[in-house]
């Protein structure tokens, strides 16, 4: 289940120069690459917007909110932990990852990836979203594919509690 670990793990490496970190998203593969120069700090599958709703272009991280909840209906209060926006109302956040584009435009990641992504980026981190990225042919081959499309929602009481926002166990970034 999302938010409860589920045996999924992600490796993310601490940058040597946090100012050199950038994010690249390939909407065709749904892969997210966090880069420092040519060094891959993290490569994971996300879930992008259906019917091209995520769009493409060059942006920057404008806001980071670890304990964000959906404010709109339906289901106001639904957690969107580790929120990192790249334009108003569009952000990277924790959520179910499907093997096909499914969101309204946001980019969802497994909790393990979202927590590490949040630790890697800062306000002003460049974000490049395109149909494909050069890393699809290299780092993309190592990305573990997820299909959480049939996973049940965790109990509502847990989703609405502060416990939902607890970081995964262990250090978020590997020093190297």
N, C-alpha and C positions, 0 to 999 in steps of 0.2 A: 504494500500500500504506500501511496505517496505520503511523505511526512513521517514515515515510520522506518526508514532505512531500506528494507527490502533487499539487502544483499548487493546493492549496486554501489560501486565505488568509483571515484574519479581521482586522478592524480592531477595536481595543479602545483606548478613550481613558482616560488617567489621570484619576482623580477629583481635584477641587479639595479635597474634604474626605473622606478615606478613611472617617471615622466615619459618613458619610451614605450609604455604599454599601449596597444591598440586592439580593437576588436574587429573581426571580419566574420560576416555571416554569409553563408551560401544558401539562398532560399531553395535551390533545386535539390540539394542534399539535406537541408535543414541542419547543417553542421555549423557550429560556432567555434571559432578559433580565437584564442586570446594569445597575442603575439608580443614579443619584445624584439624588434628587429626581425631577423629570420628565425629566431628561437620560439618554438611553440611552448607556451606556458600551460595551456590547457586546450584540449580539442574534445568537444562533446556534441551529441545530437541534441537539438532542441525541437520545438514545434512552432512553426511559423504560421502566418495568416493564410486562411483559405482564400482562394480566388485572387491571389496577389495582394491581399490586404496589408501585408507588412511593408510592401513597397520596396524601393531601392534608393540608394543615395549615400551621401556622406554627412554624418552627424557627429555629435559629441554627447557623452553622458551628462545630463543636465541636473539630475536629482537622484539621490540614493535614500531609500527608506527601508530599513530592515523589517519593520513590523507594519507594513502597509496592508490594508484591507480594502476590498472593493467597496466603493461608496454608492455605486449605482444599482438600480434594480435590473434584473431580478437578482436575488440573493445578496443583497448588501451585507457586508460583513465577511464575505468569503475571503480567506487569506490569500494574499499575493506577496508572500515573503520574499525578501531580498530584492525589492523593486529597484531597478536602475533604468530611468527613462532616457530615451534618446530623442524624443519629441513629445509634445504635450499629449497625454493619455496613451502613449505607446512606451512599453518598457520590457526589459528582460525581467522575469520573475519565476518563482517556483510554481510548478503546475504539472499536470499530466502531460506526458510526452507521447504523441501518437506517431505512427510511421508515415503519416501523410499530413499536409498542412490542415490545421483545424481551428486556429484561433481567430479572433476578430482583428488581429494585427499585431498583438504583443508576441513576444518570443518566450515561450515557457521552457523551463529546464527542470530536470529532476532535482530534488532538494539537495543532494550531494553536490551537484554541479552549480546550482544557484548560489549556495553558500560560498563556494570557492570563487565563483565569478564576482560576487559582491566584494570579496576580499581583494581581488586583483585589480578592479577598476576604481577610478576616482572621478570626481566631477571634472569634466573636461577631457576625459579619455576619448580619443577618436573612435568612431564606429563606422565601418564601411559595409553596407548591405548591398549585395548584388546577386544575380541569378547563380553565378558560380565564382569561386575563388581559386587561385593557383594551388592553395593548400589541399583542395579536394583530391588532387592526384597524388599527394604525398601523405600528410598527416591524416587526411580524410579516410584513408584505408585502415587506420587503426582505431577509428571511432566505434565504440560499442553501440550497436543499435538497440533502441528501446521500443517496446510497444506496451504502453500502459492503458490502451484504449478499453480494455475490459476490466481494469482494476476498479473495485468499488470505492466510493468515497469513504474516507475515515469517518468515525462517529462525529456527528455535528458538534457535540459537546467538546470534543478534542479540537476540532477546527476553530471553534470560537474561543478557545482558552489561550492564555499566554504561553502555555507549554508548547503550542504549535511552533513558536518562533525560536525554539532552542536549537543552537548550532549542532551539526553532526559531531560525533565524538572525534577526538584527536585534533592535531593541528590542521588548519585548513590549507596551508601552503607548505610545500616541501622546500627547505633551504638547500640550495645546490650551487 
